[in-house]
Amino acid sequence: MTTIRLGLIGDNIAASRSPALHLAAARQAGLSLRYELLIPAEQGLDFDALFDRCRAQGYRGVNVTLPYKERVMARLAVDSPDIARIGACNTVLFDPQGPRGFNTDYTGFRAAWAGRFGDAAPGRGVMFGAGGVGRAVGFALAALGAEALTIVDPVPGRAEALAQDLARTGVTARAGTLQDLARADGVVNATPLGMVGYGGSPVPEGAFPACRWAFDAVYTPVDTAFCRQASAAGARVLSGYALYFHQGIDAFALFTGRAVPDPDLLRRALAAQ
C-alpha cells in the first residue's frame, strides 16, 4: 500500500492536532498516511525552501498555517474565484502540473456555522484579525449573508485592505475599533491570542458585548479566555474546534480523493484521545 505523505507548515504548531485528525481519518478509510509537523526554523529553512523540499520529496500536499497562508499564494495555481478573492490558502496539493491552492478554513467555517447556528444570518459582525484565517472567515461570513463586518487589526492598513476586498462581495465592510463592539451581533477572534504560546484575548476584560454569537478560531486550547468572555456575556459560542474539524475533513478529502467515511465516528475517536 502506498503511503500518502502530508505535512503542516507553520511557526507555532507543536500543539497542533492536525496529525491526529488525518491519521484517524486514514485508519477509518483504510489508507496508509504520514502527517508531519514542519516548523521552518526547526528545519533550518525559510518557508519557500521548506515548501520546495516538500514538493521535491514527494509529499501529496501540505496544510499551511500562521503566518504563511497569504505568503503561499504566490506559489500556487488557484482555480476557485472565491479562494482567489480571499487571498489566502491553507491547503496545497502537489500535482504534476504544479502546486494548487485551496482554503478549507473557508469551507470549514461555513460547515461549522451551519452545524451550530443552522441557517441563521450573522447580522453585524466585529472581527479581530485580518490575517489568513481572518480573511477566510470574513469572506465566509459575507457568503452567509452578514449585514455588515467591522475589522480590527493592529497592523497598519491590513484591516482597511480586507474591508475593501470584502466590500467587493456586496457586504458593508470597514476598519474599526473596540468601540464598534457596542453595535455587534457577533464577535470573532481571528488572532492568535489565546492559543498555546500566546496569552489573553483581543477583547479587554469587561468589554465583551451582549451579542448573539461569538467565534474563536483558536482551538488549542478549546476553552479560551475569549470563549469564556463570550459565554459570560450570554453569546452562543462557536468553538475553534469546530473549524479545526471541518477544515480538516475537507482537507483530507482533497489530499486523498476520499471523503471521511463516518465524520461522527471520527469526532468520537478524536474526543477519546
ZIPEBEL-V602879 format. One record per residue. RES is the residue in one letter. PHI is phi in radians with two decimals (999 if undefined). NEAR is the number of other C-alpha atoms within 12 Angstrom. D_FIRST is the distance of its C-alpha to the first C-alpha in Angstrom with 2 decimals. Layout:
res->RES phi->PHI near->NEAR d_first->D_FIRST
res->RES phi->PHI near->NEAR d_first->D_FIRST
//
This chain:
res->M phi->999 near->7 d_first->0.00
res->T phi->-1.24 near->13 d_first->3.78
res->T phi->-1.57 near->18 d_first->6.36
res->I phi->-1.46 near->28 d_first->9.40
res->R phi->-1.79 near->32 d_first->12.46
res->L phi->-2.32 near->38 d_first->15.72
res->G phi->-2.78 near->44 d_first->19.18
res->L phi->-2.15 near->41 d_first->22.71
res->I phi->-1.80 near->45 d_first->25.64
res->G phi->-3.05 near->34 d_first->29.01
res->D phi->-1.67 near->26 d_first->31.95
res->N phi->-2.20 near->25 d_first->32.38
res->I phi->-2.10 near->32 d_first->28.94
res->A phi->-1.02 near->20 d_first->28.80
res->A phi->-1.66 near->21 d_first->29.31
res->S phi->-1.07 near->35 d_first->26.88
res->R phi->-1.75 near->28 d_first->24.91
res->S phi->-1.03 near->39 d_first->22.44
res->P phi->-1.01 near->32 d_first->19.64
res->A phi->-1.05 near->30 d_first->20.41
res->L phi->-1.12 near->36 d_first->20.28
res->H phi->-1.21 near->47 d_first->17.00
res->L phi->-1.20 near->32 d_first->15.21
res->A phi->-1.16 near->35 d_first->17.00
res->A phi->-1.13 near->39 d_first->16.25
res->A phi->-1.13 near->34 d_first->12.47
res->R phi->-1.06 near->20 d_first->12.90
res->Q phi->-1.10 near->24 d_first->15.13
res->A phi->-1.54 near->24 d_first->12.87
res->G phi->1.27 near->19 d_first->9.86
res->L phi->-1.96 near->25 d_first->7.84
res->S phi->-1.67 near->20 d_first->6.76
res->L phi->-2.52 near->30 d_first->9.88
res->R phi->-2.20 near->30 d_first->12.54
res->Y phi->-2.32 near->32 d_first->16.10
res->E phi->-2.00 near->28 d_first->18.99
res->L phi->-1.58 near->31 d_first->22.75
res->L phi->-2.18 near->33 d_first->24.38
res->I phi->-1.74 near->30 d_first->28.17
res->P phi->-0.87 near->29 d_first->29.79
res->A phi->-1.09 near->18 d_first->32.64
res->E phi->-1.26 near->17 d_first->30.49
res->Q phi->-1.48 near->19 d_first->28.42
res->G phi->1.25 near->13 d_first->31.74
res->L phi->-2.34 near->18 d_first->31.12
res->D phi->-1.46 near->20 d_first->32.62
res->F phi->-1.00 near->30 d_first->30.64
res->D phi->-1.11 near->24 d_first->30.46
res->A phi->-1.16 near->20 d_first->29.34
res->L phi->-1.19 near->29 d_first->26.55
res->F phi->-1.02 near->37 d_first->25.48
res->D phi->-1.13 near->24 d_first->25.50
res->R phi->-1.14 near->23 d_first->23.52
res->C phi->-1.03 near->32 d_first->20.68
res->R phi->-1.12 near->27 d_first->20.70
res->A phi->-1.20 near->18 d_first->20.96
res->Q phi->-1.57 near->16 d_first->18.12
res->G phi->1.55 near->22 d_first->15.51
res->Y phi->-1.08 near->32 d_first->15.59
res->R phi->-1.27 near->35 d_first->14.83
res->G phi->-3.14 near->41 d_first->18.05
res->V phi->-2.46 near->49 d_first->20.49
res->N phi->-1.55 near->49 d_first->22.98
res->V phi->-2.26 near->47 d_first->26.50
res->T phi->-2.34 near->37 d_first->29.31
res->L phi->-0.78 near->32 d_first->32.85
res->P phi->-1.93 near->26 d_first->34.47
res->Y phi->-1.96 near->33 d_first->32.33
res->K phi->-1.14 near->39 d_first->31.82
res->E phi->-1.49 near->32 d_first->34.77
res->R phi->-1.03 near->25 d_first->34.39
res->V phi->-1.19 near->36 d_first->30.93
res->M phi->-0.98 near->29 d_first->32.42
res->A phi->-1.16 near->18 d_first->33.88
res->R phi->-1.71 near->26 d_first->30.45
res->L phi->-2.15 near->32 d_first->29.07
res->A phi->-1.63 near->25 d_first->29.50
res->V phi->-2.12 near->27 d_first->30.27
res->D phi->-1.38 near->16 d_first->30.47
res->S phi->-1.43 near->20 d_first->32.05
res->P phi->-1.04 near->16 d_first->35.80
res->D phi->-1.07 near->28 d_first->35.68
res->I phi->-1.23 near->32 d_first->33.28
res->A phi->-1.06 near->25 d_first->35.30
res->R phi->-1.19 near->29 d_first->38.40
res->I phi->-1.07 near->42 d_first->36.92
res->G phi->1.37 near->38 d_first->36.36
res->A phi->-2.64 near->45 d_first->33.49
res->C phi->-2.29 near->48 d_first->29.71
res->N phi->-2.09 near->47 d_first->27.33
res->T phi->-2.42 near->45 d_first->24.00
res->V phi->-2.21 near->39 d_first->22.87
res->L phi->-1.85 near->39 d_first->20.18
res->F phi->-1.63 near->34 d_first->19.75
res->D phi->-1.61 near->20 d_first->19.93
res->P phi->-0.99 near->13 d_first->20.78
res->Q phi->-1.40 near->10 d_first->24.32
res->G phi->2.32 near->18 d_first->24.63
res->P phi->-1.20 near->29 d_first->24.21
res->R phi->-2.06 near->32 d_first->25.00
res->G phi->-1.92 near->39 d_first->26.61
res->F phi->-2.43 near->44 d_first->26.74
res->N phi->-2.32 near->49 d_first->28.65
res->T phi->-1.45 near->42 d_first->27.19
res->D phi->-1.10 near->45 d_first->30.17
res->Y phi->-1.15 near->43 d_first->32.26
res->T phi->-1.19 near->38 d_first->30.31
res->G phi->-1.16 near->34 d_first->29.54
res->F phi->-1.13 near->44 d_first->33.22
res->R phi->-1.08 near->35 d_first->34.36
res->A phi->-1.19 near->29 d_first->32.11
res->A phi->-1.12 near->36 d_first->33.27
res->W phi->-1.04 near->35 d_first->36.86
res->A phi->-1.07 near->22 d_first->36.67
res->G phi->-1.17 near->19 d_first->35.26
res->R phi->-1.70 near->22 d_first->38.17
res->F phi->-2.05 near->22 d_first->41.02
res->G phi->1.13 near->14 d_first->40.30
res->D phi->-1.75 near->18 d_first->42.14
res->A phi->-1.12 near->20 d_first->44.72
res->A phi->-1.41 near->24 d_first->45.71
res->P phi->-1.21 near->37 d_first->45.52
res->G phi->1.26 near->28 d_first->49.17
res->R phi->-1.75 near->34 d_first->50.23
res->G phi->-1.92 near->44 d_first->47.65
res->V phi->-2.01 near->49 d_first->48.13
res->M phi->-2.08 near->48 d_first->45.03
res->F phi->-1.64 near->43 d_first->44.91
res->G phi->1.90 near->42 d_first->42.60
res->A phi->-2.16 near->45 d_first->42.03
res->G phi->-1.47 near->39 d_first->38.93
res->G phi->-1.04 near->38 d_first->35.42
res->V phi->-1.23 near->45 d_first->34.97
res->G phi->-1.09 near->48 d_first->38.65
res->R phi->-1.13 near->47 d_first->38.31
res->A phi->-1.10 near->43 d_first->35.42
res->V phi->-1.18 near->50 d_first->37.33
res->G phi->-1.04 near->57 d_first->40.59
res->F phi->-1.19 near->45 d_first->39.32
res->A phi->-1.16 near->37 d_first->37.68
res->L phi->-1.09 near->45 d_first->41.04
res->A phi->-1.07 near->35 d_first->42.81
res->A phi->-1.16 near->30 d_first->40.56
res->L phi->-1.43 near->32 d_first->41.29
res->G phi->1.65 near->23 d_first->44.99
res->A phi->-0.98 near->31 d_first->46.29
res->E phi->-1.29 near->27 d_first->50.04
res->A phi->-2.78 near->36 d_first->50.14
res->L phi->-2.29 near->50 d_first->48.08
res->T phi->-1.98 near->45 d_first->49.64
res->I phi->-1.92 near->46 d_first->47.61
res->V phi->-2.15 near->39 d_first->48.53
res->D phi->-2.63 near->32 d_first->47.07
res->P phi->-1.33 near->19 d_first->48.72
res->V phi->-1.34 near->17 d_first->47.48
res->P phi->-0.96 near->13 d_first->50.34
res->G phi->1.50 near->19 d_first->49.66
res->R phi->-1.28 near->24 d_first->46.15
res->A phi->-1.12 near->32 d_first->47.31
res->E phi->-1.09 near->27 d_first->49.59
res->A phi->-1.13 near->28 d_first->46.84
res->L phi->-1.16 near->42 d_first->44.53
res->A phi->-1.05 near->35 d_first->47.53
res->Q phi->-1.11 near->27 d_first->48.39
res->D phi->-1.16 near->30 d_first->44.87
res->L phi->-1.15 near->37 d_first->44.84
res->A phi->-1.06 near->26 d_first->48.32
res->R phi->-1.20 near->19 d_first->47.05
res->T phi->-1.46 near->27 d_first->45.12
res->G phi->1.84 near->20 d_first->48.49
res->V phi->-1.43 near->29 d_first->48.33
res->T phi->-1.31 near->28 d_first->51.20
res->A phi->-2.49 near->32 d_first->49.82
res->R phi->-2.75 near->31 d_first->51.53
res->A phi->-1.34 near->34 d_first->51.36
res->G phi->-2.58 near->30 d_first->53.13
res->T phi->-2.42 near->24 d_first->54.02
res->L phi->-1.00 near->24 d_first->54.03
res->Q phi->-1.09 near->18 d_first->57.13
res->D phi->-1.27 near->28 d_first->55.06
res->L phi->-1.04 near->31 d_first->53.51
res->A phi->-1.06 near->20 d_first->56.68
res->R phi->-1.86 near->23 d_first->55.86
res->A phi->-1.52 near->33 d_first->52.14
res->D phi->-1.50 near->33 d_first->50.59
res->G phi->-2.64 near->40 d_first->47.29
res->V phi->-2.28 near->52 d_first->46.17
res->V phi->-2.09 near->53 d_first->42.86
res->N phi->-1.80 near->46 d_first->41.72
res->A phi->-1.99 near->40 d_first->39.38
res->T phi->-1.88 near->37 d_first->40.22
res->P phi->-1.37 near->38 d_first->38.53
res->L phi->-1.08 near->28 d_first->41.51
res->G phi->1.83 near->29 d_first->40.52
res->M phi->-1.23 near->32 d_first->37.07
res->V phi->-0.94 near->21 d_first->36.32
res->G phi->1.69 near->17 d_first->38.15
res->Y phi->-2.26 near->18 d_first->40.54
res->G phi->-1.81 near->17 d_first->43.40
res->G phi->1.45 near->24 d_first->45.51
res->S phi->-2.56 near->32 d_first->45.64
res->P phi->-1.27 near->37 d_first->46.90
res->V phi->-1.75 near->35 d_first->49.54
res->P phi->-1.03 near->17 d_first->52.44
res->E phi->-1.01 near->16 d_first->53.30
res->G phi->1.50 near->17 d_first->55.67
res->A phi->-1.85 near->22 d_first->54.86
res->F phi->-1.24 near->37 d_first->52.13
res->P phi->-1.37 near->32 d_first->53.61
res->A phi->-1.44 near->23 d_first->54.01
res->C phi->-1.80 near->31 d_first->51.30
res->R phi->-1.41 near->28 d_first->49.24
res->W phi->-2.55 near->37 d_first->45.72
res->A phi->-2.61 near->43 d_first->43.84
res->F phi->-2.38 near->47 d_first->40.34
res->D phi->-2.03 near->49 d_first->38.96
res->A phi->-1.23 near->49 d_first->35.84
res->V phi->-1.25 near->42 d_first->35.43
res->Y phi->-2.24 near->33 d_first->33.09
res->T phi->-2.17 near->30 d_first->33.09
res->P phi->-1.45 near->28 d_first->35.33
res->V phi->-1.25 near->28 d_first->35.51
res->D phi->-1.56 near->26 d_first->39.21
res->T phi->-1.71 near->33 d_first->40.81
res->A phi->-1.03 near->32 d_first->44.50
res->F phi->-1.07 near->44 d_first->44.29
res->C phi->-1.11 near->38 d_first->42.96
res->R phi->-1.15 near->28 d_first->45.71
res->Q phi->-1.05 near->33 d_first->48.31
res->A phi->-1.11 near->37 d_first->47.19
res->S phi->-1.09 near->26 d_first->47.25
res->A phi->-1.11 near->21 d_first->50.67
res->A phi->-1.48 near->23 d_first->51.94
res->G phi->1.63 near->19 d_first->50.94
res->A phi->-1.42 near->27 d_first->48.02
res->R phi->-1.38 near->27 d_first->44.98
res->V phi->-1.83 near->35 d_first->42.10
res->L phi->-1.78 near->39 d_first->38.68
res->S phi->-1.36 near->37 d_first->36.53
res->G phi->-1.09 near->39 d_first->34.16
res->Y phi->-1.09 near->35 d_first->31.54
res->A phi->-1.12 near->31 d_first->31.56
res->L phi->-1.16 near->39 d_first->30.86
res->Y phi->-0.89 near->42 d_first->28.09
res->F phi->-1.18 near->40 d_first->26.41
res->H phi->-1.25 near->36 d_first->26.94
res->Q phi->-1.15 near->38 d_first->26.16
res->G phi->-1.19 near->46 d_first->22.92
res->I phi->-1.25 near->42 d_first->21.72
res->D phi->-1.17 near->35 d_first->22.92
res->A phi->-1.15 near->42 d_first->21.02
res->F phi->-1.02 near->46 d_first->17.75
res->A phi->-1.11 near->25 d_first->18.31
res->L phi->-1.17 near->30 d_first->19.05
res->F phi->-1.15 near->38 d_first->16.07
res->T phi->-1.87 near->32 d_first->13.44
res->G phi->1.35 near->18 d_first->15.63
res->R phi->-2.29 near->19 d_first->15.75
res->A phi->-1.25 near->23 d_first->18.75
res->V phi->-1.05 near->33 d_first->18.65
res->P phi->-1.04 near->21 d_first->19.01
res->D phi->-2.49 near->18 d_first->21.93
res->P phi->-0.99 near->25 d_first->23.65
res->D phi->-1.14 near->16 d_first->26.26
res->L phi->-1.12 near->18 d_first->23.85
res->L phi->-1.10 near->28 d_first->22.16
res->R phi->-1.04 near->26 d_first->25.72
res->R phi->-1.18 near->15 d_first->26.64
res->A phi->-1.12 near->20 d_first->23.65
res->L phi->-1.21 near->22 d_first->24.58
res->A phi->-1.14 near->16 d_first->28.24
res->A phi->-1.41 near->11 d_first->27.60
res->Q phi->-1.40 near->11 d_first->26.13
//
